[in-house]
Amino acid sequence: MKVPLYTSPAGDMLGSVGDKWGTAATDVLNEATAKEILDGKTSLYVYGVVQYFDIFNEYHETGFCSYRLPNNGPFIVCEYGNWFDTRPK
């Protein structure tokens, strides 16, 4: 997953004093695939990157990946795609 550099947040949760945020979304699923996911008949992956500057203006990022097998089992952490501060090469 190629993650763009985090430069400036696009959103604002609490006016001028709160957390800044930006989002990205995937393409809309077709109805058949959405139904399979909701019915637990297909695997579902949730992945992304949280990018932020802390109170000392130091940059951090955390990658996450989890998946769910069919039949509505629990989410399981992916073997790859999870990191904190050091992006894997």
PDB file of N, CA, C and O in Angstrom:
ATOM      1  N   MET A   1       0.856  -1.171   0.000  1.00  0.00           N
ATOM      2  CA  MET A   1       0.000   0.000   0.000  1.00  0.00           C
ATOM      3  C   MET A   1       0.896   1.226   0.000  1.00  0.00           C
ATOM      4  O   MET A   1       1.676   1.421   0.932  1.00  0.00           O
ATOM      5  N   LYS A   2       0.799   2.031  -1.004  1.00  0.00           N
ATOM      6  CA  LYS A   2       1.612   3.249  -1.092  1.00  0.00           C
ATOM      7  C   LYS A   2       0.877   4.365  -0.354  1.00  0.00           C
ATOM      8  O   LYS A   2      -0.233   4.742  -0.729  1.00  0.00           O
ATOM      9  N   VAL A   3       1.497   4.881   0.684  1.00  0.00           N
ATOM     10  CA  VAL A   3       0.880   5.898   1.523  1.00  0.00           C
ATOM     11  C   VAL A   3       1.496   7.252   1.218  1.00  0.00           C
ATOM     12  O   VAL A   3       2.717   7.393   1.283  1.00  0.00           O
ATOM     13  N   PRO A   4       0.684   8.260   0.885  1.00  0.00           N
ATOM     14  CA  PRO A   4       1.247   9.590   0.607  1.00  0.00           C
ATOM     15  C   PRO A   4       1.797  10.233   1.877  1.00  0.00           C
ATOM     16  O   PRO A   4       1.374   9.904   2.985  1.00  0.00           O
ATOM     17  N   LEU A   5       2.734  11.142   1.705  1.00  0.00           N
ATOM     18  CA  LEU A   5       3.268  11.875   2.843  1.00  0.00           C
ATOM     19  C   LEU A   5       2.181  12.746   3.457  1.00  0.00           C
ATOM     20  O   LEU A   5       1.359  13.313   2.738  1.00  0.00           O
ATOM     21  N   TYR A   6       2.174  12.852   4.761  1.00  0.00           N
ATOM     22  CA  TYR A   6       1.207  13.656   5.484  1.00  0.00           C
ATOM     23  C   TYR A   6       1.769  15.060   5.599  1.00  0.00           C
ATOM     24  O   TYR A   6       2.826  15.257   6.199  1.00  0.00           O
ATOM     25  N   THR A   7       1.086  16.025   5.040  1.00  0.00           N
ATOM     26  CA  THR A   7       1.605  17.391   5.069  1.00  0.00           C
ATOM     27  C   THR A   7       0.752  18.322   5.910  1.00  0.00           C
ATOM     28  O   THR A   7       1.254  18.946   6.844  1.00  0.00           O
ATOM     29  N   SER A   8      -0.511  18.422   5.595  1.00  0.00           N
ATOM     30  CA  SER A   8      -1.390  19.330   6.317  1.00  0.00           C
ATOM     31  C   SER A   8      -2.760  18.684   6.452  1.00  0.00           C
ATOM     32  O   SER A   8      -3.299  18.185   5.464  1.00  0.00           O
ATOM     33  N   PRO A   9      -3.334  18.679   7.642  1.00  0.00           N
ATOM     34  CA  PRO A   9      -4.637  18.042   7.815  1.00  0.00           C
ATOM     35  C   PRO A   9      -5.735  18.777   7.065  1.00  0.00           C
ATOM     36  O   PRO A   9      -5.686  19.996   6.899  1.00  0.00           O
ATOM     37  N   ALA A  10      -6.731  18.013   6.613  1.00  0.00           N
ATOM     38  CA  ALA A  10      -7.817  18.592   5.829  1.00  0.00           C
ATOM     39  C   ALA A  10      -9.035  18.917   6.680  1.00  0.00           C
ATOM     40  O   ALA A  10      -9.847  19.758   6.293  1.00  0.00           O
ATOM     41  N   GLY A  11      -9.179  18.271   7.824  1.00  0.00           N
ATOM     42  CA  GLY A  11     -10.382  18.460   8.629  1.00  0.00           C
ATOM     43  C   GLY A  11     -10.086  19.061   9.975  1.00  0.00           C
ATOM     44  O   GLY A  11      -8.929  19.305  10.315  1.00  0.00           O
ATOM     45  N   ASP A  12     -11.117  19.298  10.736  1.00  0.00           N
ATOM     46  CA  ASP A  12     -10.985  19.925  12.039  1.00  0.00           C
ATOM     47  C   ASP A  12     -12.156  19.481  12.898  1.00  0.00           C
ATOM     48  O   ASP A  12     -13.307  19.752  12.555  1.00  0.00           O
ATOM     49  N   MET A  13     -11.884  18.801  14.015  1.00  0.00           N
ATOM     50  CA  MET A  13     -12.961  18.274  14.837  1.00  0.00           C
ATOM     51  C   MET A  13     -13.491  19.282  15.855  1.00  0.00           C
ATOM     52  O   MET A  13     -14.676  19.253  16.189  1.00  0.00           O
ATOM     53  N   LEU A  14     -12.657  20.143  16.336  1.00  0.00           N
ATOM     54  CA  LEU A  14     -13.066  21.027  17.434  1.00  0.00           C
ATOM     55  C   LEU A  14     -12.735  22.489  17.155  1.00  0.00           C
ATOM     56  O   LEU A  14     -12.155  23.163  18.006  1.00  0.00           O
ATOM     57  N   GLY A  15     -13.093  22.981  15.986  1.00  0.00           N
ATOM     58  CA  GLY A  15     -12.803  24.373  15.678  1.00  0.00           C
ATOM     59  C   GLY A  15     -11.317  24.606  15.529  1.00  0.00           C
ATOM     60  O   GLY A  15     -10.620  23.777  14.943  1.00  0.00           O
ATOM     61  N   SER A  16     -10.820  25.705  16.043  1.00  0.00           N
ATOM     62  CA  SER A  16      -9.406  26.036  15.865  1.00  0.00           C
ATOM     63  C   SER A  16      -8.515  25.465  16.963  1.00  0.00           C
ATOM     64  O   SER A  16      -7.304  25.688  16.942  1.00  0.00           O
ATOM     65  N   VAL A  17      -9.085  24.729  17.926  1.00  0.00           N
ATOM     66  CA  VAL A  17      -8.267  24.222  19.026  1.00  0.00           C
ATOM     67  C   VAL A  17      -8.188  22.704  19.074  1.00  0.00           C
ATOM     68  O   VAL A  17      -7.534  22.157  19.962  1.00  0.00           O
ATOM     69  N   GLY A  18      -8.839  22.003  18.141  1.00  0.00           N
ATOM     70  CA  GLY A  18      -8.935  20.555  18.240  1.00  0.00           C
ATOM     71  C   GLY A  18      -8.022  19.798  17.301  1.00  0.00           C
ATOM     72  O   GLY A  18      -7.149  20.365  16.643  1.00  0.00           O
ATOM     73  N   ASP A  19      -8.252  18.503  17.261  1.00  0.00           N
ATOM     74  CA  ASP A  19      -7.487  17.610  16.409  1.00  0.00           C
ATOM     75  C   ASP A  19      -7.793  17.870  14.941  1.00  0.00           C
ATOM     76  O   ASP A  19      -8.927  18.174  14.572  1.00  0.00           O
ATOM     77  N   LYS A  20      -6.786  17.749  14.128  1.00  0.00           N
ATOM     78  CA  LYS A  20      -6.940  17.873  12.681  1.00  0.00           C
ATOM     79  C   LYS A  20      -6.985  16.465  12.102  1.00  0.00           C
ATOM     80  O   LYS A  20      -6.404  15.542  12.673  1.00  0.00           O
ATOM     81  N   TRP A  21      -7.666  16.293  10.978  1.00  0.00           N
ATOM     82  CA  TRP A  21      -7.765  14.965  10.395  1.00  0.00           C
ATOM     83  C   TRP A  21      -7.992  15.037   8.901  1.00  0.00           C
ATOM     84  O   TRP A  21      -8.433  16.056   8.369  1.00  0.00           O
ATOM     85  N   GLY A  22      -7.688  13.956   8.244  1.00  0.00           N
ATOM     86  CA  GLY A  22      -7.951  13.795   6.819  1.00  0.00           C
ATOM     87  C   GLY A  22      -8.400  12.365   6.589  1.00  0.00           C
ATOM     88  O   GLY A  22      -8.028  11.478   7.357  1.00  0.00           O
ATOM     89  N   THR A  23      -9.180  12.119   5.566  1.00  0.00           N
ATOM     90  CA  THR A  23      -9.673  10.770   5.318  1.00  0.00           C
ATOM     91  C   THR A  23      -9.520  10.397   3.856  1.00  0.00           C
ATOM     92  O   THR A  23      -9.337  11.256   2.993  1.00  0.00           O
ATOM     93  N   ALA A  24      -9.598   9.117   3.596  1.00  0.00           N
ATOM     94  CA  ALA A  24      -9.621   8.594   2.231  1.00  0.00           C
ATOM     95  C   ALA A  24     -10.571   7.408   2.235  1.00  0.00           C
ATOM     96  O   ALA A  24     -10.634   6.669   3.217  1.00  0.00           O
ATOM     97  N   ALA A  25     -11.299   7.220   1.170  1.00  0.00           N
ATOM     98  CA  ALA A  25     -12.268   6.130   1.100  1.00  0.00           C
ATOM     99  C   ALA A  25     -12.009   5.260  -0.112  1.00  0.00           C
ATOM    100  O   ALA A  25     -11.406   5.705  -1.089  1.00  0.00           O
ATOM    101  N   THR A  26     -12.466   4.018  -0.049  1.00  0.00           N
ATOM    102  CA  THR A  26     -12.364   3.124  -1.195  1.00  0.00           C
ATOM    103  C   THR A  26     -13.562   3.336  -2.110  1.00  0.00           C
ATOM    104  O   THR A  26     -14.511   4.035  -1.753  1.00  0.00           O
ATOM    105  N   ASP A  27     -13.513   2.735  -3.281  1.00  0.00           N
ATOM    106  CA  ASP A  27     -14.640   2.810  -4.200  1.00  0.00           C
ATOM    107  C   ASP A  27     -15.868   2.138  -3.606  1.00  0.00           C
ATOM    108  O   ASP A  27     -15.748   1.246  -2.767  1.00  0.00           O
ATOM    109  N   VAL A  28     -17.032   2.560  -4.035  1.00  0.00           N
ATOM    110  CA  VAL A  28     -18.289   1.986  -3.574  1.00  0.00           C
ATOM    111  C   VAL A  28     -18.407   0.558  -4.101  1.00  0.00           C
ATOM    112  O   VAL A  28     -18.120   0.287  -5.267  1.00  0.00           O
ATOM    113  N   LEU A  29     -18.837  -0.356  -3.218  1.00  0.00           N
ATOM    114  CA  LEU A  29     -19.030  -1.748  -3.614  1.00  0.00           C
ATOM    115  C   LEU A  29     -20.324  -1.914  -4.374  1.00  0.00           C
ATOM    116  O   LEU A  29     -21.236  -1.098  -4.243  1.00  0.00           O
ATOM    117  N   ASN A  30     -20.408  -2.954  -5.161  1.00  0.00           N
ATOM    118  CA  ASN A  30     -21.695  -3.255  -5.783  1.00  0.00           C
ATOM    119  C   ASN A  30     -22.596  -3.909  -4.725  1.00  0.00           C
ATOM    120  O   ASN A  30     -22.104  -4.364  -3.692  1.00  0.00           O
ATOM    121  N   GLU A  31     -23.873  -3.956  -4.971  1.00  0.00           N
ATOM    122  CA  GLU A  31     -24.835  -4.454  -3.983  1.00  0.00           C
ATOM    123  C   GLU A  31     -24.602  -5.915  -3.612  1.00  0.00           C
ATOM    124  O   GLU A  31     -24.766  -6.288  -2.450  1.00  0.00           O
ATOM    125  N   ALA A  32     -24.223  -6.745  -4.579  1.00  0.00           N
ATOM    126  CA  ALA A  32     -23.995  -8.165  -4.305  1.00  0.00           C
ATOM    127  C   ALA A  32     -22.829  -8.357  -3.328  1.00  0.00           C
ATOM    128  O   ALA A  32     -22.926  -9.151  -2.393  1.00  0.00           O
ATOM    129  N   THR A  33     -21.735  -7.635  -3.547  1.00  0.00           N
ATOM    130  CA  THR A  33     -20.574  -7.743  -2.653  1.00  0.00           C
ATOM    131  C   THR A  33     -20.903  -7.189  -1.272  1.00  0.00           C
ATOM    132  O   THR A  33     -20.526  -7.789  -0.265  1.00  0.00           O
ATOM    133  N   ALA A  34     -21.596  -6.061  -1.207  1.00  0.00           N
ATOM    134  CA  ALA A  34     -21.985  -5.485   0.082  1.00  0.00           C
ATOM    135  C   ALA A  34     -22.839  -6.473   0.868  1.00  0.00           C
ATOM    136  O   ALA A  34     -22.647  -6.623   2.075  1.00  0.00           O
ATOM    137  N   LYS A  35     -23.769  -7.144   0.216  1.00  0.00           N
ATOM    138  CA  LYS A  35     -24.622  -8.132   0.890  1.00  0.00           C
ATOM    139  C   LYS A  35     -23.793  -9.307   1.406  1.00  0.00           C
ATOM    140  O   LYS A  35     -24.025  -9.783   2.517  1.00  0.00           O
ATOM    141  N   GLU A  36     -22.820  -9.785   0.603  1.00  0.00           N
ATOM    142  CA  GLU A  36     -21.955 -10.878   1.047  1.00  0.00           C
ATOM    143  C   GLU A  36     -21.165 -10.490   2.294  1.00  0.00           C
ATOM    144  O   GLU A  36     -20.997 -11.303   3.203  1.00  0.00           O
ATOM    145  N   ILE A  37     -20.682  -9.254   2.337  1.00  0.00           N
ATOM    146  CA  ILE A  37     -19.938  -8.793   3.511  1.00  0.00           C
ATOM    147  C   ILE A  37     -20.859  -8.724   4.732  1.00  0.00           C
ATOM    148  O   ILE A  37     -20.514  -9.222   5.804  1.00  0.00           O
ATOM    149  N   LEU A  38     -22.016  -8.113   4.565  1.00  0.00           N
ATOM    150  CA  LEU A  38     -22.951  -7.983   5.688  1.00  0.00           C
ATOM    151  C   LEU A  38     -23.452  -9.335   6.181  1.00  0.00           C
ATOM    152  O   LEU A  38     -23.683  -9.510   7.377  1.00  0.00           O
ATOM    153  N   ASP A  39     -23.622 -10.290   5.275  1.00  0.00           N
ATOM    154  CA  ASP A  39     -24.078 -11.630   5.652  1.00  0.00           C
ATOM    155  C   ASP A  39     -22.942 -12.508   6.160  1.00  0.00           C
ATOM    156  O   ASP A  39     -23.184 -13.637   6.587  1.00  0.00           O
ATOM    157  N   GLY A  40     -21.699 -12.008   6.123  1.00  0.00           N
ATOM    158  CA  GLY A  40     -20.551 -12.775   6.604  1.00  0.00           C
ATOM    159  C   GLY A  40     -20.144 -13.893   5.670  1.00  0.00           C
ATOM    160  O   GLY A  40     -19.564 -14.882   6.119  1.00  0.00           O
ATOM    161  N   LYS A  41     -20.428 -13.770   4.392  1.00  0.00           N
ATOM    162  CA  LYS A  41     -20.137 -14.838   3.435  1.00  0.00           C
ATOM    163  C   LYS A  41     -18.839 -14.624   2.667  1.00  0.00           C
ATOM    164  O   LYS A  41     -18.484 -15.439   1.816  1.00  0.00           O
ATOM    165  N   THR A  42     -18.140 -13.558   2.951  1.00  0.00           N
ATOM    166  CA  THR A  42     -16.864 -13.294   2.285  1.00  0.00           C
ATOM    167  C   THR A  42     -15.895 -12.677   3.289  1.00  0.00           C
ATOM    168  O   THR A  42     -16.310 -12.129   4.310  1.00  0.00           O
ATOM    169  N   SER A  43     -14.607 -12.773   2.989  1.00  0.00           N
ATOM    170  CA  SER A  43     -13.599 -12.170   3.869  1.00  0.00           C
ATOM    171  C   SER A  43     -13.670 -10.648   3.769  1.00  0.00           C
ATOM    172  O   SER A  43     -14.074 -10.101   2.743  1.00  0.00           O
ATOM    173  N   LEU A  44     -13.278  -9.983   4.833  1.00  0.00           N
ATOM    174  CA  LEU A  44     -13.276  -8.525   4.882  1.00  0.00           C
ATOM    175  C   LEU A  44     -11.953  -8.070   5.477  1.00  0.00           C
ATOM    176  O   LEU A  44     -11.561  -8.520   6.553  1.00  0.00           O
ATOM    177  N   TYR A  45     -11.264  -7.172   4.770  1.00  0.00           N
ATOM    178  CA  TYR A  45     -10.008  -6.602   5.253  1.00  0.00           C
ATOM    179  C   TYR A  45     -10.217  -5.132   5.586  1.00  0.00           C
ATOM    180  O   TYR A  45     -10.889  -4.410   4.850  1.00  0.00           O
ATOM    181  N   VAL A  46      -9.638  -4.695   6.698  1.00  0.00           N
ATOM    182  CA  VAL A  46      -9.647  -3.285   7.094  1.00  0.00           C
ATOM    183  C   VAL A  46      -8.185  -2.903   7.281  1.00  0.00           C
ATOM    184  O   VAL A  46      -7.480  -3.489   8.102  1.00  0.00           O
ATOM    185  N   TYR A  47      -7.732  -1.906   6.503  1.00  0.00           N
ATOM    186  CA  TYR A  47      -6.331  -1.503   6.606  1.00  0.00           C
ATOM    187  C   TYR A  47      -6.195  -0.009   6.360  1.00  0.00           C
ATOM    188  O   TYR A  47      -7.068   0.619   5.761  1.00  0.00           O
ATOM    189  N   GLY A  48      -5.107   0.537   6.825  1.00  0.00           N
ATOM    190  CA  GLY A  48      -4.872   1.953   6.630  1.00  0.00           C
ATOM    191  C   GLY A  48      -3.655   2.422   7.398  1.00  0.00           C
ATOM    192  O   GLY A  48      -2.882   1.627   7.933  1.00  0.00           O
ATOM    193  N   VAL A  49      -3.507   3.734   7.436  1.00  0.00           N
ATOM    194  CA  VAL A  49      -2.387   4.364   8.130  1.00  0.00           C
ATOM    195  C   VAL A  49      -2.912   5.569   8.886  1.00  0.00           C
ATOM    196  O   VAL A  49      -3.685   6.363   8.351  1.00  0.00           O
ATOM    197  N   VAL A  50      -2.490   5.697  10.121  1.00  0.00           N
ATOM    198  CA  VAL A  50      -2.786   6.888  10.924  1.00  0.00           C
ATOM    199  C   VAL A  50      -1.516   7.718  10.921  1.00  0.00           C
ATOM    200  O   VAL A  50      -0.463   7.244  11.347  1.00  0.00           O
ATOM    201  N   GLN A  51      -1.605   8.958  10.443  1.00  0.00           N
ATOM    202  CA  GLN A  51      -0.448   9.850  10.382  1.00  0.00           C
ATOM    203  C   GLN A  51      -0.752  11.077  11.228  1.00  0.00           C
ATOM    204  O   GLN A  51      -1.839  11.648  11.139  1.00  0.00           O
ATOM    205  N   TYR A  52       0.219  11.481  12.054  1.00  0.00           N
ATOM    206  CA  TYR A  52      -0.034  12.636  12.913  1.00  0.00           C
ATOM    207  C   TYR A  52       1.256  13.285  13.400  1.00  0.00           C
ATOM    208  O   TYR A  52       2.327  12.679  13.365  1.00  0.00           O
ATOM    209  N   PHE A  53       1.132  14.528  13.853  1.00  0.00           N
ATOM    210  CA  PHE A  53       2.198  15.235  14.551  1.00  0.00           C
ATOM    211  C   PHE A  53       1.808  15.299  16.018  1.00  0.00           C
ATOM    212  O   PHE A  53       0.673  15.647  16.343  1.00  0.00           O
ATOM    213  N   ASP A  54       2.746  14.962  16.915  1.00  0.00           N
ATOM    214  CA  ASP A  54       2.431  14.998  18.342  1.00  0.00           C
ATOM    215  C   ASP A  54       2.556  16.428  18.888  1.00  0.00           C
ATOM    216  O   ASP A  54       2.776  17.367  18.124  1.00  0.00           O
ATOM    217  N   ILE A  55       2.415  16.590  20.201  1.00  0.00           N
ATOM    218  CA  ILE A  55       2.437  17.932  20.801  1.00  0.00           C
ATOM    219  C   ILE A  55       3.809  18.600  20.694  1.00  0.00           C
ATOM    220  O   ILE A  55       3.930  19.808  20.899  1.00  0.00           O
ATOM    221  N   PHE A  56       4.848  17.811  20.371  1.00  0.00           N
ATOM    222  CA  PHE A  56       6.190  18.353  20.179  1.00  0.00           C
ATOM    223  C   PHE A  56       6.486  18.587  18.701  1.00  0.00           C
ATOM    224  O   PHE A  56       7.630  18.841  18.324  1.00  0.00           O
ATOM    225  N   ASN A  57       5.443  18.499  17.860  1.00  0.00           N
ATOM    226  CA  ASN A  57       5.532  18.681  16.411  1.00  0.00           C
ATOM    227  C   ASN A  57       6.426  17.640  15.751  1.00  0.00           C
ATOM    228  O   ASN A  57       7.057  17.916  14.731  1.00  0.00           O
ATOM    229  N   GLU A  58       6.481  16.427  16.338  1.00  0.00           N
ATOM    230  CA  GLU A  58       7.231  15.325  15.748  1.00  0.00           C
ATOM    231  C   GLU A  58       6.255  14.422  14.999  1.00  0.00           C
ATOM    232  O   GLU A  58       5.165  14.137  15.494  1.00  0.00           O
ATOM    233  N   TYR A  59       6.642  13.973  13.811  1.00  0.00           N
ATOM    234  CA  TYR A  59       5.794  13.161  12.956  1.00  0.00           C
ATOM    235  C   TYR A  59       5.787  11.704  13.405  1.00  0.00           C
ATOM    236  O   TYR A  59       6.823  11.162  13.789  1.00  0.00           O
ATOM    237  N   HIS A  60       4.625  11.077  13.355  1.00  0.00           N
ATOM    238  CA  HIS A  60       4.471   9.657  13.656  1.00  0.00           C
ATOM    239  C   HIS A  60       3.473   9.054  12.678  1.00  0.00           C
ATOM    240  O   HIS A  60       2.618   9.753  12.134  1.00  0.00           O
ATOM    241  N   GLU A  61       3.591   7.756  12.463  1.00  0.00           N
ATOM    242  CA  GLU A  61       2.578   7.055  11.692  1.00  0.00           C
ATOM    243  C   GLU A  61       2.463   5.626  12.207  1.00  0.00           C
ATOM    244  O   GLU A  61       3.432   5.045  12.697  1.00  0.00           O
ATOM    245  N   THR A  62       1.272   5.078  12.086  1.00  0.00           N
ATOM    246  CA  THR A  62       0.983   3.731  12.522  1.00  0.00           C
ATOM    247  C   THR A  62       0.190   3.046  11.419  1.00  0.00           C
ATOM    248  O   THR A  62      -0.839   3.561  10.980  1.00  0.00           O
ATOM    249  N   GLY A  63       0.662   1.890  10.971  1.00  0.00           N
ATOM    250  CA  GLY A  63      -0.066   1.126   9.972  1.00  0.00           C
ATOM    251  C   GLY A  63      -0.872   0.043  10.652  1.00  0.00           C
ATOM    252  O   GLY A  63      -0.449  -0.509  11.668  1.00  0.00           O
ATOM    253  N   PHE A  64      -2.027  -0.263  10.102  1.00  0.00           N
ATOM    254  CA  PHE A  64      -2.841  -1.327  10.688  1.00  0.00           C
ATOM    255  C   PHE A  64      -3.498  -2.158   9.600  1.00  0.00           C
ATOM    256  O   PHE A  64      -3.834  -1.647   8.532  1.00  0.00           O
ATOM    257  N   CYS A  65      -3.678  -3.431   9.878  1.00  0.00           N
ATOM    258  CA  CYS A  65      -4.357  -4.345   8.973  1.00  0.00           C
ATOM    259  C   CYS A  65      -4.993  -5.451   9.805  1.00  0.00           C
ATOM    260  O   CYS A  65      -4.331  -6.071  10.637  1.00  0.00           O
ATOM    261  N   SER A  66      -6.262  -5.689   9.578  1.00  0.00           N
ATOM    262  CA  SER A  66      -6.989  -6.790  10.215  1.00  0.00           C
ATOM    263  C   SER A  66      -7.934  -7.375   9.179  1.00  0.00           C
ATOM    264  O   SER A  66      -8.303  -6.702   8.216  1.00  0.00           O
ATOM    265  N   TYR A  67      -8.324  -8.620   9.375  1.00  0.00           N
ATOM    266  CA  TYR A  67      -9.274  -9.243   8.455  1.00  0.00           C
ATOM    267  C   TYR A  67     -10.226 -10.170   9.196  1.00  0.00           C
ATOM    268  O   TYR A  67      -9.952 -10.625  10.307  1.00  0.00           O
ATOM    269  N   ARG A  68     -11.338 -10.429   8.551  1.00  0.00           N
ATOM    270  CA  ARG A  68     -12.342 -11.340   9.101  1.00  0.00           C
ATOM    271  C   ARG A  68     -12.621 -12.399   8.050  1.00  0.00           C
ATOM    272  O   ARG A  68     -12.880 -12.078   6.890  1.00  0.00           O
ATOM    273  N   LEU A  69     -12.569 -13.655   8.451  1.00  0.00           N
ATOM    274  CA  LEU A  69     -12.884 -14.756   7.549  1.00  0.00           C
ATOM    275  C   LEU A  69     -14.397 -14.882   7.409  1.00  0.00           C
ATOM    276  O   LEU A  69     -15.139 -14.298   8.198  1.00  0.00           O
ATOM    277  N   PRO A  70     -14.861 -15.631   6.422  1.00  0.00           N
ATOM    278  CA  PRO A  70     -16.317 -15.814   6.268  1.00  0.00           C
ATOM    279  C   PRO A  70     -16.966 -16.397   7.531  1.00  0.00           C
ATOM    280  O   PRO A  70     -16.284 -16.941   8.400  1.00  0.00           O
ATOM    281  N   ASN A  71     -18.274 -16.275   7.612  1.00  0.00           N
ATOM    282  CA  ASN A  71     -19.096 -16.757   8.726  1.00  0.00           C
ATOM    283  C   ASN A  71     -18.972 -15.903   9.981  1.00  0.00           C
ATOM    284  O   ASN A  71     -19.155 -16.395  11.094  1.00  0.00           O
ATOM    285  N   ASN A  72     -18.659 -14.617   9.797  1.00  0.00           N
ATOM    286  CA  ASN A  72     -18.660 -13.638  10.884  1.00  0.00           C
ATOM    287  C   ASN A  72     -17.764 -13.993  12.059  1.00  0.00           C
ATOM    288  O   ASN A  72     -18.137 -13.785  13.214  1.00  0.00           O
ATOM    289  N   GLY A  73     -16.598 -14.523  11.773  1.00  0.00           N
ATOM    290  CA  GLY A  73     -15.639 -14.787  12.837  1.00  0.00           C
ATOM    291  C   GLY A  73     -15.058 -13.480  13.350  1.00  0.00           C
ATOM    292  O   GLY A  73     -15.414 -12.410  12.857  1.00  0.00           O
ATOM    293  N   PRO A  74     -14.163 -13.553  14.339  1.00  0.00           N
ATOM    294  CA  PRO A  74     -13.546 -12.331  14.866  1.00  0.00           C
ATOM    295  C   PRO A  74     -12.523 -11.765  13.879  1.00  0.00           C
ATOM    296  O   PRO A  74     -12.022 -12.480  13.010  1.00  0.00           O
ATOM    297  N   PHE A  75     -12.223 -10.486  14.024  1.00  0.00           N
ATOM    298  CA  PHE A  75     -11.155  -9.889  13.227  1.00  0.00           C
ATOM    299  C   PHE A  75      -9.817 -10.402  13.740  1.00  0.00           C
ATOM    300  O   PHE A  75      -9.616 -10.553  14.946  1.00  0.00           O
ATOM    301  N   ILE A  76      -8.905 -10.668  12.809  1.00  0.00           N
ATOM    302  CA  ILE A  76      -7.580 -11.204  13.106  1.00  0.00           C
ATOM    303  C   ILE A  76      -6.556 -10.213  12.570  1.00  0.00           C
ATOM    304  O   ILE A  76      -6.754  -9.636  11.501  1.00  0.00           O
ATOM    305  N   VAL A  77      -5.471 -10.013  13.298  1.00  0.00           N
ATOM    306  CA  VAL A  77      -4.416  -9.103  12.856  1.00  0.00           C
ATOM    307  C   VAL A  77      -3.668  -9.742  11.690  1.00  0.00           C
ATOM    308  O   VAL A  77      -3.296 -10.913  11.757  1.00  0.00           O
ATOM    309  N   CYS A  78      -3.448  -8.976  10.622  1.00  0.00           N
ATOM    310  CA  CYS A  78      -2.719  -9.466   9.445  1.00  0.00           C
ATOM    311  C   CYS A  78      -1.260  -9.739   9.805  1.00  0.00           C
ATOM    312  O   CYS A  78      -0.711  -9.132  10.724  1.00  0.00           O
ATOM    313  N   GLU A  79      -0.647 -10.656   9.071  1.00  0.00           N
ATOM    314  CA  GLU A  79       0.766 -10.960   9.296  1.00  0.00           C
ATOM    315  C   GLU A  79       1.644  -9.767   8.934  1.00  0.00           C
ATOM    316  O   GLU A  79       2.663  -9.528   9.581  1.00  0.00           O
ATOM    317  N   TYR A  80       1.252  -9.012   7.898  1.00  0.00           N
ATOM    318  CA  TYR A  80       1.995  -7.835   7.474  1.00  0.00           C
ATOM    319  C   TYR A  80       1.070  -6.626   7.489  1.00  0.00           C
ATOM    320  O   TYR A  80      -0.151  -6.783   7.472  1.00  0.00           O
ATOM    321  N   GLY A  81       1.629  -5.434   7.520  1.00  0.00           N
ATOM    322  CA  GLY A  81       0.831  -4.224   7.425  1.00  0.00           C
ATOM    323  C   GLY A  81       0.616  -3.500   8.739  1.00  0.00           C
ATOM    324  O   GLY A  81      -0.084  -2.488   8.775  1.00  0.00           O
ATOM    325  N   ASN A  82       1.202  -3.993   9.819  1.00  0.00           N
ATOM    326  CA  ASN A  82       1.074  -3.343  11.127  1.00  0.00           C
ATOM    327  C   ASN A  82       2.443  -2.834  11.564  1.00  0.00           C
ATOM    328  O   ASN A  82       3.414  -3.590  11.600  1.00  0.00           O
ATOM    329  N   TRP A  83       2.511  -1.564  11.890  1.00  0.00           N
ATOM    330  CA  TRP A  83       3.774  -1.010  12.367  1.00  0.00           C
ATOM    331  C   TRP A  83       3.495   0.260  13.165  1.00  0.00           C
ATOM    332  O   TRP A  83       2.402   0.823  13.112  1.00  0.00           O
ATOM    333  N   PHE A  84       4.511   0.692  13.905  1.00  0.00           N
ATOM    334  CA  PHE A  84       4.429   1.945  14.652  1.00  0.00           C
ATOM    335  C   PHE A  84       5.725   2.700  14.453  1.00  0.00           C
ATOM    336  O   PHE A  84       6.790   2.221  14.844  1.00  0.00           O
ATOM    337  N   ASP A  85       5.649   3.862  13.858  1.00  0.00           N
ATOM    338  CA  ASP A  85       6.768   4.776  13.630  1.00  0.00           C
ATOM    339  C   ASP A  85       7.806   4.331  12.616  1.00  0.00           C
ATOM    340  O   ASP A  85       8.467   5.192  12.034  1.00  0.00           O
ATOM    341  N   THR A  86       7.990   3.051  12.369  1.00  0.00           N
ATOM    342  CA  THR A  86       8.968   2.595  11.398  1.00  0.00           C
ATOM    343  C   THR A  86       8.268   1.799  10.308  1.00  0.00           C
ATOM    344  O   THR A  86       7.933   0.631  10.502  1.00  0.00           O
ATOM    345  N   ARG A  87       8.051   2.429   9.172  1.00  0.00           N
ATOM    346  CA  ARG A  87       7.370   1.767   8.068  1.00  0.00           C
ATOM    347  C   ARG A  87       8.245   0.650   7.522  1.00  0.00           C
ATOM    348  O   ARG A  87       9.431   0.868   7.272  1.00  0.00           O
ATOM    349  N   PRO A  88       7.687  -0.545   7.331  1.00  0.00           N
ATOM    350  CA  PRO A  88       8.493  -1.646   6.783  1.00  0.00           C
ATOM    351  C   PRO A  88       8.905  -1.365   5.347  1.00  0.00           C
ATOM    352  O   PRO A  88       8.214  -0.651   4.621  1.00  0.00           O
ATOM    353  N   LYS A  89      10.031  -1.928   4.945  1.00  0.00           N
ATOM    354  CA  LYS A  89      10.535  -1.707   3.582  1.00  0.00           C
ATOM    355  C   LYS A  89      10.093  -2.811   2.670  1.00  0.00           C
ATOM    356  O   LYS A  89      10.419  -2.799   1.483  1.00  0.00           O
TER     357      LYS A  89
END
